[in-house]
Amino acid sequence: MSYDSQKDWMEGKKRIHEILNLKNDIEERDKVPTEGEFNFDNGYYSWVTAVFVDIRNSTELFTENRKTTTAKVIRAFMSEIIEILKDNPNRREIGIRGDCVYAIYTNSTKKEDYFIAEKIFKIHTFMMMFNEILKGYNIKPIRIGIGASTAKELVVKTGRKGSGINNLVWIGKAVSYASQLSNIANKNGDNVINLTSTFYENIVELLEKAKLNKGIKFKFSFKNSPQLGKYYTGCGKINAFDDWIQGGMKNG
């Protein structure tokens, strides 16, 4: 079936009517369930936090380095960002879009959002280590932009039933805003990390406690965009990780 004949078109029309006439149950939950609970007839409306990490100067990287060098740099970068983002029981999706790594979590408490913020700060700190290593290979540093957003999201399973080709689709502001915020981060006056106001307000109290205990350092400022509304732009680092980098990244 490849949409080449009237028979194909009629079959397509039939399937559309079948889907539109389904009883599509949407259940509201605090958290998005695991993918095994999804089918083509249900969906969930739950709290979601999305994080996008976007390479800022990818065009320069691709044009100024040999293809083999670029491939190795991108592979190393993607591998370690995924390593930081993947370790969380609330993770529901992780992937790569072009030169961007993203992760989607289901969080219903401020503490769970704080754990995501820690991952974002680890990524920011990691980039200092990564660029220091690249310097030893005479490779220019990589710049990134990070965006994170929290919102209630409609999540449904889509694809071609019976084909084995399917995926979860996230409908709402969490994923789209995180992507847009990462796209504008670290340029035009924005700092490396952009957070929606909901996400920042969820974590700021716990950030202050961690800062007081010298676990992290951070600084954010408020912005209001005609396109994206209220958000915070800034930076944050994990102190112990940062100290190790500044100390020469030595073993032991």
Secondary structure, DSSP 8 states (H G I E B T S, - for coil): --S-SHHHHHHHHHHHHHHHTS--EEEE-SS---GGG--TTEEEEEEEEEEEEEESSHHHHHHHS-HHHHHHHHHHHHHHHHHHHH--TTEEEEEEETTEEEEEE---SHHHHHHHHHHHHHHHHHHHHHHHHHHHTT-----EEEEEEEEEEEEEEEEETTTTEEEEEEESHHHHHHHHHHHHTTSTT--SEEEEHHHHHHHHHHHHHHHHTTSEEEEEEEEEETTTEEEEEEEEEEHHHHHHHHTT----
